């Protein structure tokens, strides 16, 4: 069978596939002039991984806390820019910010729910995710794992194929 015919059939099948709309949770915009902001307690990790859940308890929390006053319609991109204001090391293009909500679970243990990620200097699919769309509750914490970009070229300027 000629190769072109298989490609044509695959292309045809893909075009005939039903379009499945993405599940979008719409939230009402917040009137920031009339609505009091909430205190978002943010814990930032510089090693690219979220804090361990053992670090969260009723009596102690991770030490690197940022306190941000914001609204439930705040997006991950907006939170990224607020973190970059106070963390100059995270301003480099290509820095990855992984967001997770930390909330109390059963028996006094905290749980972590991944929300999304943004990349400094790039548009991404998670940029417009809001706190409300992820059912974030006032009193939950935000854990942000920051990964700084790696230099792509060696200092000599030569790129090795291995």
N, C-alpha and C positions, 0 to 999 in steps of 0.2 A: 504494500500500500504506500503511495507517495506520502512523503513527510508533510507536505503542505495541507493535505486533506485532514489529517489529525489535528493540526493546529487550527484549521478553520472550524472543525467541529467543536473543539474545546472553547474557542472564542465564542461560537454561537451559543453553547451551553451557558457560558458565563453571562452573556448578554441577556439570555432568556430567564435567568434566575430571578425570583421575586425579590423586590427591594424590601428589606426589613428595616423599618425605621429604628434608629437608636433610641434607647430609653433615656429621655431627658427629664429630669425632675425640675420643674419650673418653680421658682421661688419669687415671691412678691418683692419688688425693690423696697429698700428701707429708706424712709425720709430721714437722712442723716442730720438735718437741721432740727427735727422734732423728736428724734429717738435717741435716748441715752446710749452711749457705747458700752460694750461689755469689756471686762478685763480678761484678756487672753494670756494665760501663763504659758510661755514657750520655753522649751528646753532644747538647746542646740548641741548637737554632737558633731565634732570635726573629723571623725574617722570614717564617715560614709555609712555607718550603721546606727540604727536607733539604740537608745538606751535600753538596758536590760530591765525587764519589768520588776525585778527585785530591788531596783534603785528607787522605785516609787512605793511609798507607804504613807500611812496617816501621820507618822512621826518624822519622816525624812523624805527629801526629794533631791534629784540631781542638783549640783551646785551652779551650773551655768544657765541661770534663768533670765529670760527677757520678759518684761511685762509690756504688753501692747494693748492699747485701747482701740477697739475696732467694733464693727457691726457684723451681724450674721450674714450679710450679703457680701462680705469681703471675699475676694478670690485668692487663689493660691499665688497668682502673679503679684497681687497687691501685697500679700504677706511677704513674698520674696523681696520686694523692694524695701519694705520696712526693716527686714532683717539686714539687708545690705547697707542700710543707712548707719547701723551701729556696728557692723562687722566688715571693716574695709577689706580684710583678707578674702571675703566671699564675693567681692565685686568683679572678679576676673570672668571674662567671657568663657562660657563652657562649664561654669560651676553648677553642679547638680544639687538641687534641694529636694529631698524626699520627705513628704509630710505624712504624719500619722496622728490620729487622735488617741489619747490615752484616757481611759475612763475606768471608774471602779466596777469591778466584776463581783463575782460571788466570793464569799468568805474573806472579804477584805483584800483580795488580790486585784491588782490593776490589769487591764487588758489593753491591747494595742490594735488599732484598725488602720490599715494603710488607706490613705486618701488619694494620693497622687504625687506627681513630681513636676518640677519646673527646671529649666536650664537657663542660666543667665545668658542674655544676648540672643536667645533663640525663642521662636514661638513654638508652643507645643500643645498637644490635645488636652492637657490637664490645666492649662493656664486659667481657664474661666470657671473652674470648679469652685463653688462657694461653700462656706461653712454650713449654711442652711441646707444645701442640696445633699450634703453628706450626713444629715441629721445630727450635726454637732450640737451638744447640749452645753448651756452655760454652766461652768464649773469643771468641764473636761479640760484636760491639758492638751497642748500641741507639742509633739516631738518632731524636730526637724534634723535629719541627717544630712550634713553637707559633705560633698565630695568635690575637692578642688580638681580642676582639669590637669591632666598630665601633659608635659611638653611632648610634642609629637616628633621633634627632630633632635638628634643628638647634638652636642655642643659643636662638633666639627662641621655641622651643616650637611653631612653626607647621610643619606638614608640607606640603611642596610636591608637587604631582602630577607634577613633572618631575624 
